[in-house]
Amino acid sequence: MAAYRADDDYDYLFKVVLIGDSGVGKSNLLSRFTKNEFSLESKSTIGVEFATRSIRVDDKIVKAQIWDTAGQERYRAITSAYYRGAVGALLVYDVTRHVTFENVERWLKELRDHTDSNIVIMLVGNKADLRHLRAVSTEDAKAFAERESTFFMETSALESMNVENSFTEVLTQIYRVVSRKALDVGDDPVALPKGQTINVGSKDDVSAVKKMAVDIAPSSPPLAVTASSAHHFGHH
């Protein structure tokens, strides 16, 4: 990895959320990606926390703001705020606990209920290092991902397998979409101010004509995306 500029110097800021049942390893995936750490004594996350990390995509610095919350039902009250503005999501299950895979469908519905339909989603089967305890086949998960038009990857936060790849793929896909959008409406991404926050907008903003706001300044009008270009967003 190349050395990056100061932490507050970036070209794009993308909000990515981690969702899935409690205990599937969301916090360890986050700490492995952002700090290269893993804790066997990982406790359930209380409330919400987020961490950041910047990566280079092409010649741009993309800063990820990755949000993590506990999967227990009692935290559902934070749902709307948690999902608001997210342009990417990692939907995590534990390959050794089939019930966590069964709940993926419910998590996916909740995610889609609270975000723009074009959000980039990666289905993640974590704890793939526990081969002798596997309860969810790769084939079943892959079939689900194809059916739901999401990306899919199996990971091990413990062994650091595919953790980098899963986050980087989501961020790269978001970046590709944003770059295309800027070109579609006649703007060169290079000409846009540094430090902009890319925001797909809340569900209330989404009509038959999909649009994506580029929040440059509170007083600036959002950058509209035409319906003809909007269908390119996401993975089909």
Stockholm file with secondary structure:
# STOCKHOLM 1.0

chainA/1-236         MAAYRADDDYDYLFKVVLIGDSGVGKSNLLSRFTKNEFSLESKSTIGVEFATRSIRVDDKIVKAQIWDTAGQERYRAITSAYYRGAVGALLVYDVTRHVTFENVERWLKELRDHTDSNIVIMLVGNKADLRHLRAVSTEDAKAFAERESTFFMETSALESMNVENSFTEVLTQIYRVVSRKALDVGDDPVALPKGQTINVGSKDDVSAVKKMAVDIAPSSPPLAVTASSAHHFGHH
#=GR chainA/1-236 SS CCCCCCTTCCSEEEEEEEESCTTSSHHHHHHHHHHCCCCTTCCCCCSEEEEEEEEEETTEEEEEEEEEECCSGGGGGGHHHHHTTCCEEEEEEETTCHHHHHTHHHHHHHHHHHSCTTCEEEEEEECTTCGGGCCSCHHHHHHHHHHTTCEEEECBTTTTBSHHHHHHHHHHHHHHHHHHHHHHTTCCGGGSCTTEEEECCCGGGCCSSCCCEEESCTTSCCCCCCHHHHTTSSCC
#=GC SS_cons         CCCCCCTTCCSEEEEEEEESCTTSSHHHHHHHHHHCCCCTTCCCCCSEEEEEEEEEETTEEEEEEEEEECCSGGGGGGHHHHHTTCCEEEEEEETTCHHHHHTHHHHHHHHHHHSCTTCEEEEEEECTTCGGGCCSCHHHHHHHHHHTTCEEEECBTTTTBSHHHHHHHHHHHHHHHHHHHHHHTTCCGGGSCTTEEEECCCGGGCCSSCCCEEESCTTSCCCCCCHHHHTTSSCC
//
